[in-house]
Amino acid sequence: MVRSSNVILVKRRQKSKSRLVMSDLPSTDAEDVEEAARGWYLRLVGGDARRGELAALEKWLAERPDHRAAFARARAIYTSAVADPLAVARKVERRSRDRRRYAMAGAACAGALALAVLPNLPWLTADQATATGEIRRLALPDGTIAYLDTGSALDMSFQADGRTIELRRGRAWFKVAHESRPFRVRAAGADISDVGTAFSVELRDKGGVEVSVEDGLVDVRIDGVTRRLARGSQGTFVPGAPVRMANVDHDVFRWREGRLSFDNRPLGDVLAEIGRYRHGYIYVTDREVAARRVSAMLSVDALDSGLAALAESQHLRIRHVTPWLLVVSAGEAQ
């Protein structure tokens, strides 16, 4: 599968400066929690939050239930006041001139961007979410075992008449506990029903969902049509488009063990997948380099050394321009 979120051709981008950092966001009492939530919200919609700080936000949200609730309240306040940014600013802070100035600027950004930005941040209110580079094992209430991949999020609903998972971001793997209640995963317009199996579901960057079956059977319903997938098969389902089928082996599921396996894949795809597990950006300077076919297996816990080995075998040059920017180009022929 082609990913393009973290691997693009080189271009320059100027990052905005930010005054607010994590140390400015105390969480010792109720008032400070509300202030911290508002500050994070304004940074996100204003484009001031950097990738490294998103991991800090994820950690802050997971620390206490009232953190997540406060963030949801901040979102509701700003979204409801889109027509009057100054009203939002008055609700934020009146403690100092600098804080008021920041709040008004952030509110203006919120008014213009809230509706566009927030749908792309589903993990902020999900039942379970992982940070960049994190792979989490989950024991669900019914005994099902799940693994949540890096940068992923899901919601869970276990009722008397059924068990439902909504995948909101990224990828998850399930080994479903057998019982009378049906087990379903909903993602990108598809309804995936377990028929006693182990399988993964992944939201694709370009839309749709990819379902891979490690064991057993899975029924996938989309556009009113149900398609059954058997062990070792993979289907890509996009609303309004034909289903694409492929065969897969166990290596596809090794990510839950912290290992990334690639067999004759374009280098650009490989680097894009690696980029999902590390902070910052990977830039490829040459389309011909990105099109090279490579095979490799890397450990998520040692991606930098794996990249170095890949560069040596493929005669690539890797430059760490900043802690957040890695540039890949063709090296000298040996």
Residue, then its C-alpha position, 0 to 999 in steps of 0.5 A: m500500500v502506498r503511503s505519502s503522509n510522511v514522504i514527499l519530494v523536498k520542499r521548504r516550509q517555514k514553521s511558525k514560532s510558538r510562545l506556548v509550550m508544555s511547561d506552560l500548561p499546568s494540570t494541578d487543579a480544575e482551573d489549570v486543566e481547563e486553561a491547559a485544554r484551551g491552550w492545546y486547542l488553540r495551538l492545534v487549530g492555529g498550526d503552532a503545535r509541532r509533531g513532537e508536541l503532539a506526543a506530549l498532548e497524547k500523554w497529557l490526555a491519557e493521564r487523567p479522564d478530566h484532561r480529555a473532558a476539558f479538551a472536549r469542552a474547549r472544542a465545543i466552546y470554540t466551535s459554537a462561537v465561530a461567528d464571533p471570535l472575540a467572544v471566544a477570546r473573552k472566554v479564554e483568559r483575562r489574566s494578562r495582556d499577552r494571554r488575551r492577545y494570544a487567545m484572540a489570535g488563536a480564536a480567529c484561527a479557530g473560527a476559520l479552521a476548527l471545522a476543517v481541522l478537527p475531523n482530522l484529529p479523531w484520536l483526541t476523543a477516542d477510547q484508545a489511541t497510540a502515539t507515534g512509534e507506540i504499538r499497544r496490546l489491548a485486552l478487550p472486555d470480552g476477552t478479545i486481544a487487539y493490537l493498536d498500531t502507531g498513530s491509531a485510534l478506536d472506540m469500543s461499544f460492548q452491548a447485550d446484542g453485539r460488540t462493535i469497534e469503530l476504527r477512527r485512525g490507523r490500523a488495528w489487529f484483532k484475535v476475536a474471542h468466541e461467543s454468541r454476540p457478533f463482533r464487528v469493526r466499522a471503518a471508512g464506510a465498511d462493516i467488517s464482521d468476524v466469523g471466528t478469526a484473526f484479522s487486521v483493519e487499516l484506514r488508508d491515507k487515500g480513503g477506504v479500508e484495507v482488511s487482511v485475514e491472518d486466520g479464519l474468515v471475515d465478511v466485509r460489507i460495503d455499498g450494500v454488498t458483502r464480500r467474504l475473505a479467507r485466511g491469507s487474503q487481503g481486500t481493499f474497499v473504497p466506497g463506490a470503487p471495485v474491490r481489490m484483492a491480493n494474497v498476503d502472508h504472515d509478514v504483513f502482521r509482524w508490525r504488532e511484534g515491532r517488526l516491519s517487513f518489506d518484500n520487493r516494495p518501492l523505496g518510497d513506500v518503505l520510507a513512508e511506512i517507516g515514517r509512521y513510526r518516527h517523529g519528523y519527516i522523511y524527504v526523498t529528493d529523487r523520484e527514481v530513488a523512490a521507485r527503487r524496489v527493495s526488500a528489508m526487515l526492520s525493528v521499530d525500536a531501532l529504526d535509525s540503525g535500520l535506515a543506515a543499513l538500508a542506505e548502505s545496501q541501496h547506495l543511498r545518502i541519508r542526511h539528518v538536517t534537523p532532529w525532525l528532518l531526514v533527507v534521502s538521496a542517491g549516493e555515489a555508486q560503489 
